[in-house]
Amino acid sequence: MLYKKCDPEQAISILLQAKPPLIYRAIKVNIRLHRWEKALELAVKSAKSAKESFICVVLWYRQKFLDAQMKTIAEDDSRNFRTYFEKFPSIDEQHVRLLRENARVQENR
C-alpha cells in the first residue's frame, strides 16, 4: 500500500532496503503499476537459480496481461519479454504460487 501514498520509486527503494529485502513485494508493485520492464529487471537481478527465480512469476503475470489484451507472446511489444518467454516456455501456476508463498514465509522470519 506504500506505493499508493508516495512515489513508486521511493516505495520500491524502501522495500529493497528492508532486512531482508522484500524483492517479491517490489516486483509486485511494478507489476501492479504495469511497469513490466522494471519488474523483469528486478527478477533477473535477484535470480539465484532458474528454479527459485521470480522471473517466471513476472512472466506468468505478463502472460495473464497479454491474454486480457487478446495478444499472444509473439505479439508482445517487448523483445526482452519474448526472449524470456523462449527461455521459460511453460510456466506452471503451481510453481508461481509456491514461489509467492515462499516469499511470504521469508518475509515473516
trRosetta pair geometry for C-beta under 8 A, 3 or more apart (Angstrom, degrees):
i j d omega theta_ij theta_ji phi_ij phi_ji
1 4 5.6 -47 -170 26 59 115
1 5 7.0 43 142 -12 77 107
2 5 6.1 -72 -158 41 39 103
2 6 6.4 -27 168 32 76 106
2 11 4.3 153 114 -132 103 107
2 14 6.5 -104 155 69 158 141
2 15 7.6 174 58 -52 144 98
3 6 7.1 -83 -129 61 28 69
3 8 4.9 37 -150 -113 106 71
3 11 3.9 -153 -83 73 70 172
3 12 7.5 45 -92 -43 112 73
3 29 4.8 147 -46 -148 152 117
3 32 7.5 134 78 77 149 127
3 33 7.0 -108 159 -50 144 125
6 10 4.9 -76 136 80 121 129
6 11 5.7 151 75 -54 100 92
7 10 4.2 83 68 5 96 109
7 11 6.9 -167 90 -9 49 84
8 11 5.5 -54 -146 36 35 113
8 12 6.2 33 157 -17 68 105
8 29 6.4 163 -155 156 95 117
8 30 7.8 111 173 -89 125 59
8 33 5.8 29 -120 -70 152 169
8 35 7.4 144 145 -17 152 150
9 12 5.8 -55 -146 38 30 109
9 13 6.2 35 152 -23 64 107
10 13 5.6 -52 -147 35 30 115
10 14 6.5 33 153 -20 63 103
11 14 5.8 -54 -153 33 31 111
11 15 6.5 29 151 -17 64 105
11 29 6.1 -170 113 -150 121 157
12 15 5.6 -53 -149 36 35 112
12 16 6.2 26 155 -14 67 109
12 26 4.8 89 -146 -145 82 99
12 29 5.7 -156 -81 80 89 144
12 30 7.0 52 -97 -53 134 94
12 38 7.9 -61 -117 161 167 131
13 16 5.9 -61 -145 41 29 105
13 17 6.2 23 157 -17 65 112
14 17 5.9 -62 -143 39 28 107
14 18 7.0 49 152 -45 60 90
15 18 6.0 -35 -162 -3 34 117
15 21 7.1 71 140 -171 64 71
15 22 4.3 -90 -170 70 88 107
15 23 7.7 148 140 -75 105 22
15 25 5.1 -140 -149 92 136 111
15 26 4.3 174 100 -68 135 93
15 29 7.0 -177 -7 -8 158 140
16 21 5.0 9 -154 -149 49 114
16 22 7.2 -105 -72 51 33 65
16 23 7.0 62 -108 -90 77 62
16 26 5.5 42 -57 -74 88 156
17 21 7.1 57 -22 -108 7 85
18 21 5.7 125 63 -118 77 34
18 22 4.9 29 47 -13 141 97
20 106 6.6 -63 66 159 140 103
20 107 7.7 -122 63 -103 97 48
20 109 7.7 26 8 62 118 113
21 26 7.7 -29 167 -9 96 135
22 25 4.1 -8 149 32 112 121
22 26 6.1 129 101 -24 76 89
22 107 6.0 52 -115 -111 94 113
23 26 5.6 -57 -148 37 32 111
23 27 6.3 33 154 -20 67 105
23 42 6.5 172 -163 165 87 109
23 46 4.7 109 -158 -117 151 161
23 54 6.7 -160 131 -15 111 154
23 103 7.5 -114 70 -136 82 118
24 27 5.7 -54 -151 36 32 112
24 28 6.3 31 152 -19 66 107
24 54 6.3 -167 -102 -107 73 138
24 57 7.6 -24 -135 111 90 173
24 99 7.7 172 -109 145 126 89
24 100 6.9 140 -166 -126 140 55
24 103 3.5 45 -24 -167 160 153
24 104 7.8 -84 81 -49 154 56
24 107 7.6 -96 45 -47 118 121
25 28 5.5 -54 -146 37 33 112
25 29 6.5 41 152 -25 65 99
25 103 7.8 173 -32 156 69 126
25 107 7.5 82 -29 -96 118 144
26 29 5.7 -45 -150 27 33 114
26 30 6.9 31 152 -14 61 103
26 42 5.7 -152 112 -156 111 158
27 30 5.8 -59 -158 38 34 110
27 31 6.4 33 148 -20 68 106
27 39 5.0 86 -159 -150 73 84
27 42 5.1 -157 -85 92 83 131
27 43 5.8 74 -116 -63 134 89
27 54 5.5 -135 -57 153 172 145
27 57 6.8 71 130 98 146 127
27 58 6.3 -101 -172 -73 120 101
28 31 5.3 -51 -144 36 37 114
28 32 6.2 38 157 -21 68 104
28 39 8.0 90 -61 -125 16 117
29 32 5.9 -55 -148 36 28 110
29 33 6.4 12 156 -4 63 112
30 33 5.9 -67 -146 48 29 102
30 35 4.2 -90 -159 75 81 103
30 36 7.4 147 147 -81 101 17
30 38 4.4 -142 -138 95 136 106
30 39 3.7 -178 102 -66 125 84
30 42 6.7 162 5 10 152 135
31 34 7.4 27 -178 -80 33 31
31 35 7.6 -84 -56 52 20 66
31 36 7.3 59 -112 -99 58 59
31 39 5.0 79 -59 -102 74 155
31 58 6.8 -149 -81 -124 114 72
31 61 5.0 0 -151 130 135 160
34 65 7.6 135 -120 -133 92 145
35 38 4.2 -5 141 32 111 122
35 39 6.2 132 95 -25 73 89
36 39 5.6 -56 -148 35 32 112
36 40 6.3 28 157 -16 67 106
36 58 7.4 123 -158 -176 72 106
36 62 6.0 86 -142 -102 123 108
36 65 7.7 -126 -87 56 127 165
36 78 6.8 -137 106 -27 131 160
36 81 6.9 -13 151 -70 129 131
37 40 5.8 -55 -147 39 31 110
37 41 6.2 36 152 -24 65 107
37 78 6.8 -167 -78 -128 93 142
37 80 6.6 75 -121 64 90 151
38 41 5.5 -52 -145 35 31 116
38 42 6.5 32 156 -17 64 103
39 42 6.0 -55 -152 36 29 109
39 43 6.4 28 151 -18 64 109
39 58 4.8 160 132 -124 108 119
39 61 7.8 -66 145 71 158 134
40 43 5.6 -56 -147 38 33 113
40 44 6.2 33 156 -20 67 106
40 55 7.1 53 -145 -132 73 75
40 58 5.0 161 -87 144 65 156
40 62 7.9 24 -66 -52 111 141
40 80 6.4 133 112 134 156 122
40 81 6.8 -124 -78 -86 157 79
40 84 6.8 -153 -149 -10 125 162
41 44 5.9 -54 -146 36 28 109
41 45 6.3 26 156 -17 63 109
42 45 5.8 -58 -145 39 29 110
42 46 6.1 13 161 -9 66 115
42 54 7.5 -33 112 85 87 136
43 46 6.2 -66 -143 44 25 101
43 47 6.5 47 153 -53 62 96
43 53 6.5 78 173 174 93 89
43 54 4.1 -126 -128 91 95 93
43 55 4.5 143 142 -79 124 53
43 57 6.8 -164 -115 55 134 96
43 58 4.8 -117 -23 -14 157 133
44 47 5.7 -35 -153 -4 31 120
44 55 6.2 67 -76 -88 62 109
46 53 7.7 138 94 -140 79 67
46 54 6.2 18 79 21 123 119
47 50 7.2 23 -171 -84 122 39
47 52 7.5 142 -153 85 61 79
47 53 4.1 9 -125 -115 100 107
47 54 7.2 -131 -80 30 76 69
47 55 6.0 9 -83 -28 128 111
48 52 5.2 -14 59 77 104 129
48 53 7.3 -161 39 -75 57 70
49 52 5.0 67 56 24 88 98
49 53 6.6 -128 91 -38 40 90
50 53 5.4 -40 -145 0 29 128
50 55 7.5 -52 -139 45 63 129
50 88 7.8 -179 -165 -86 108 102
52 99 7.4 143 -159 -117 46 102
53 56 6.2 101 90 0 93 87
54 57 4.6 -43 -165 31 68 123
54 58 6.3 70 138 -21 81 94
54 99 6.5 159 -101 164 64 137
54 103 7.8 59 -91 -73 115 136
55 58 5.9 -55 -154 36 34 108
55 59 6.2 30 150 -16 67 109
55 84 6.2 -135 -179 -162 115 130
55 88 6.6 169 119 -30 109 149
56 59 5.4 -53 -142 42 37 114
56 60 6.0 45 154 -28 67 102
56 88 5.4 -160 -97 -163 88 155
56 91 5.0 168 -165 -131 97 103
56 92 7.9 6 168 38 140 66
56 95 6.4 -18 117 112 148 121
56 96 6.3 -131 122 -83 98 85
56 99 7.3 145 71 -12 104 159
57 60 5.7 -51 -148 30 28 113
57 61 6.7 21 155 -10 62 105
57 96 5.3 132 -105 -140 68 91
57 99 5.6 -125 -62 96 117 141
57 100 6.9 133 -120 -62 128 86
58 61 6.0 -59 -151 41 31 106
58 62 6.1 33 150 -21 66 110
59 62 5.4 -54 -143 38 32 114
59 63 6.2 39 154 -25 65 102
59 81 7.4 152 -113 -155 79 87
59 84 5.9 -140 -83 125 121 115
59 85 6.2 157 -147 -89 121 69
59 88 5.6 148 46 82 172 136
59 91 5.4 -170 102 -76 112 150
60 63 5.7 -50 -151 30 29 113
60 64 6.8 29 149 -16 61 102
60 91 4.7 -157 -80 144 87 142
60 93 6.8 132 -149 -102 134 61
60 96 4.7 -19 -2 -91 172 150
61 64 5.6 -50 -151 35 36 113
61 65 6.4 41 149 -21 65 104
62 65 5.4 -52 -150 36 34 116
62 66 6.3 35 151 -19 67 103
62 76 7.6 38 161 -123 118 134
62 81 5.9 -150 172 -146 158 133
63 66 5.7 -52 -146 37 32 111
63 67 6.3 37 152 -23 64 104
63 73 7.2 -21 -110 -78 86 98
63 85 7.9 128 -76 -113 99 114
63 91 6.6 -176 -6 46 150 139
64 67 5.6 -50 -148 33 32 115
64 68 6.5 32 152 -19 63 104
65 68 5.8 -56 -153 35 31 111
65 69 6.5 20 151 -9 64 110
66 69 5.6 -63 -147 45 34 107
66 71 4.5 -92 -164 75 86 94
66 72 7.0 65 159 -149 127 6
66 73 6.7 79 135 -77 171 50
66 75 7.5 142 -157 73 115 96
66 76 6.2 -53 -100 -85 135 92
67 70 7.4 28 -179 -80 33 33
67 71 7.8 -99 -63 51 20 59
71 75 4.3 -128 -167 89 98 125
71 76 6.7 125 135 -73 127 53
72 75 4.9 93 52 8 71 101
72 76 7.7 -95 104 -29 48 76
73 76 5.5 -20 -164 -18 44 117
73 81 7.8 -139 -155 131 82 100
73 82 6.5 129 162 -117 86 72
73 85 4.7 178 -162 169 133 164
74 82 7.3 70 -117 -125 35 117
76 81 5.0 -105 154 90 147 123
76 82 5.3 178 68 -63 120 87
76 85 7.3 142 10 -12 154 147
78 81 4.0 70 88 9 115 106
78 82 6.7 177 97 -10 62 81
79 82 5.5 -54 -149 37 37 113
79 83 6.4 43 151 -24 67 102
80 83 5.8 -54 -155 30 29 113
80 84 6.8 18 153 -9 63 106
81 84 5.8 -58 -148 41 36 105
81 85 6.1 40 153 -23 69 105
82 85 5.6 -51 -145 35 32 114
82 86 6.7 37 152 -22 62 101
83 86 5.8 -56 -159 30 31 112
83 87 6.8 25 147 -15 64 105
84 87 5.3 -51 -147 38 42 112
84 88 6.1 -2 163 20 74 104
85 88 6.5 -72 -134 64 28 77
85 89 7.1 68 161 -104 62 44
86 89 6.8 6 -155 -74 29 83
88 91 5.9 50 147 -73 113 91
91 95 7.3 -126 -174 63 61 120
91 96 6.7 47 165 -49 101 116
92 95 4.0 80 78 3 104 109
92 96 7.0 -174 95 -9 56 82
93 96 5.5 -52 -151 35 38 115
93 97 6.4 39 151 -19 68 103
94 97 5.6 -52 -149 36 33 112
94 98 6.3 36 151 -21 65 105
95 98 5.5 -51 -148 35 32 114
95 99 6.5 34 153 -18 64 103
96 99 5.8 -53 -150 36 31 111
96 100 6.4 33 151 -20 64 107
97 100 5.6 -54 -148 36 32 114
97 101 6.3 31 154 -18 66 106
98 101 5.8 -55 -146 38 30 109
98 102 6.2 31 154 -19 65 107
99 102 5.7 -53 -144 37 30 112
99 103 6.4 35 154 -23 63 104
100 103 5.8 -53 -153 31 29 113
100 104 6.7 29 150 -17 62 104
101 104 5.6 -53 -152 34 35 112
101 105 6.5 36 150 -19 66 103
102 105 5.6 -51 -147 35 34 113
102 106 6.3 36 153 -20 66 105
103 106 5.7 -53 -148 36 31 113
103 107 6.4 34 152 -22 64 106
104 107 5.6 -53 -149 33 32 114
104 108 6.5 22 156 -14 64 109
105 108 6.0 -65 -151 39 30 106
105 109 7.2 47 150 -43 62 94
106 109 6.0 -39 -161 0 36 117
